[in-house]
């Protein structure tokens, strides 16, 4: 083999090694990013109370909500009180994305199924105004509780960097599954995971 061929071979090996290194780095970064979105399975939900979009309550979410009915404002969604009573399907969405709006449509449809009625389905519009969230509730005819996160505090609390993002929590507030991505817009796919949640010993 000539010296020129040896040099070309060395360059090819070097480029391949560099490409593999860059590919591994991108994979690592993307895996880390998706892993930091939401609360992973086996961890407790982070409690908050946020104004319901269909109510007259205005203001920011309370990240240290009272977990007693006596101190609860019925115009707010209180996650602590919700998980005391039943397993919870908690979705986060933004108001300028059709896919994210579709996520709430899916929750609304599943909430009416007899086999899934033991679960509570709720959604939170993150970092948005009361008027914008209320407009969507009216347009889509959502009857499940939909809250809004005016200052983005809930968005930060849950690390919402992707949508759709759905947390499935056992009764008591422990996360059983964290679902990310448009696959969960499909009713059959999400319904199967909710059935698994309801069959778990912690949710009975």
N, C-alpha and C positions, 0 to 999 in steps of 0.2 A: 504494500500500500504506500502511495506517495505521501510526502509531507502535507500536500494540499488536501488530500483525502482525509488524513488524520485530523487536520484542523476543522474540516467541515463536519466530521463525525463528532468532534468535541463540542462544536457549536450546537449541533442538534441535541446532544445529551443535555447541554446546559439549558437550552430553551425548554426542553421537556420538563426538566427539574423545576425550572422557574414557574412554568404553567401549573404543575402539580401543587407547588407551594401556594400560589395565588388562589387556586381552586379550593384548597383546604382552608385557607384563611377566610374566603368568602362564605364557605359552608359553616365554619365556626361562628362567624359573626351573625349570619342569618339564623342559625340555631339558637344562639344566645338571645337574639332579639325576640323571637317568638316565645322563648321560654320565660321572658320577663313580663309578658302580657297576662294580666289577670292573676287570679289566685289558683295555684296548682292543687291537684287532688291531695287530700290528707292534711290540708291546712284549713284553719277556720276562716269563715267569711269575715270581712271587716264591716262592722255595723255602721249604719248611717241612717238618717231620716232626711228625706228630700220632698219638697212640695210636689203635690200631684198636679199634672198639667191641666186637668179638667176642673181644678178647684180654684178658689179665689185667693189662695195663699201665695204670697210673693216673697222672694228672698233666697238666700243661699242654703245649701244643705247643712245639717248638723252632724258633725262627725263623732259626736259623743252623745247619742240620743238616749233619752230615758227609756228603759225597757219595761215600763209599766203602763197598763191601759189607762190608769187614772191621769197620768201626765202626758198622754199621747194626744196630739192634735190630729183629728180624723182627716184633715186636709193634706196630710203628709204620708208618704210611704216609709214605714219604719221596718227595716230589715230584721232587727232584733225581735220584734213582736211577730213578724211573719214566720220566722223559722222556729219559734216556740210552738207553733200550732201544727205545722205541716212541712214536708219537703218543699224546696223552693227552686224554681227555674228563673234565674235572674239574668236578664239580657241588657247589654249596653249598646247604644247606637248613636249615630249622629244624624242631624236633621237635613243634611244636604246630600244624602246618598240613598238611591233607590234600593240598593241591595240591603242596606241597613234597615230601611223601612220595611222591606220584605221580611226581615227577621222577626219584626214585631207582628206582622201579619200571620206568620207561621205560629207564633206563640198564641195569638188570638184563636186561631183555628184549633189548636190542640187543647186549649183550655175548655173547649166545649165537648170534648170527647169523654164519654162516661167512664171509660177505663182509666183515664188520667186525672180524674177530678180530685183525687186526694192531694195532688201537687198544686202549688200556687204559682201562677205565671205572672211575672211582673217585668217591667222594662224601665230603663232610665236613659233619657236623652242627655248626653254629656255635653257640657260646656255650651249651653244654648239658652236662649231667652224663653221666658214663660209663653209669650205669644206664639213663637215658632213651634214649640212643642204642642201647645193647645190646638193650633191649626191642623197639625198632623193627626191628632186624636180625632178631631171632628171629620177630617177628610176620609180617614180609613175606618171610621166607626169602631174604634177600639174601645172595648169595655173592660179589658184587664187593666190593673193599675199601671199607669205610665207617669213617672216622675220626671222632673227636669233638674239638671245640675247647672245652676246659673254661673257660678264662678270657676267651674272646673275642678273643684275640690274632690268630688267623687271620682272623676276621671283620673286624677293623680293618685288617689287612694288605691284604686284598682289597677293602675298602670295600663289604662286603656290605650293601646297603640294600634289595635287592629279591630276590624269590624267585618262581620258579626263576631261578637264575643259573648258566650253564654256560660254562666256558672250554674252547675247543678249541685245543690247542697242538701244533705240529709236533714231531717228534723233535728234541731239543735244547732245547726249552723256549720257543720263540717263539710267541706267541699268534697263531693264524690267524683265529679268529672268537670273538666274545663274544656269547652269546645270553642274552637276558633276556625273561622273560614266559611265560605259560601256554601260548602257542602251541607251545613246545618240549616240552610233555608228550606231544604226538602223535608216535607212533613214526616214522611216515613222514616227518614234517618234520625230526626230528632225524637220522634215518638218512641222509637226503639230504645234510645238512651234514657228517656224519661221512665219508661217501663222498668228498665234495669234499676234506676234510682228508687222507684217505689217498691221493688222487690227486695231491696237491701234491708238487713236487720235493723239498721239505725233509723230507717224511715217508717217503720211499722209501729 
